[in-house]
Amino acid sequence: MASSSIASSRRVDQSMWTPEQNKKFERALAVYDKDTPDRWQNVARAVGGGKSPDDVKRHYDRLVEDLIFIESAQFPLPNYKNTGNNCIGILADAPRLMKNLKL
């Protein structure tokens, strides 16, 4: 019984992606395009952290699903509060908002 819970926790851990792993994943996708032999093995090696080729392929498939969903405009729009102000108020506050923006 203990071994099944350990195996289960390992699967959960492998589904977690750190921001650093996501960045490595994005970079690896740019390097290893769809025509690259052993693409998912190469991407998994680039990501590291114990990610398998199946892990990175599954992550890619989820990314594609999300992009299709977003591009089809089937996602809910944010519910912005109507403050009664027009955009001039926002523009007046822009320098304060932009001060800490890092591009």
URKA-V496305 format. One record per backbone hydrogen bond with DSSP energy under -1.0 kcal/mol. NH is the residue of the N-H (numbers start at 0). CO is the residue of the C=O. If there is no record, write none. Layout:
NH:CO
NH:CO
//
This chain:
4:0
5:1
6:2
7:3
8:4
9:5
10:6
11:7
12:8
13:9
14:10
15:12
21:17
22:18
23:19
24:20
25:21
26:22
27:23
28:24
29:25
30:26
31:27
35:32
38:35
41:37
42:38
43:39
44:40
45:41
46:42
47:43
50:47
55:51
56:52
57:53
58:54
59:55
60:56
61:57
62:58
63:59
64:60
65:61
66:62
67:63
68:64
69:65
70:66
71:67
72:69
73:68
79:77
88:85
90:86
91:87
92:88
96:92
97:93
98:94
100:97
//
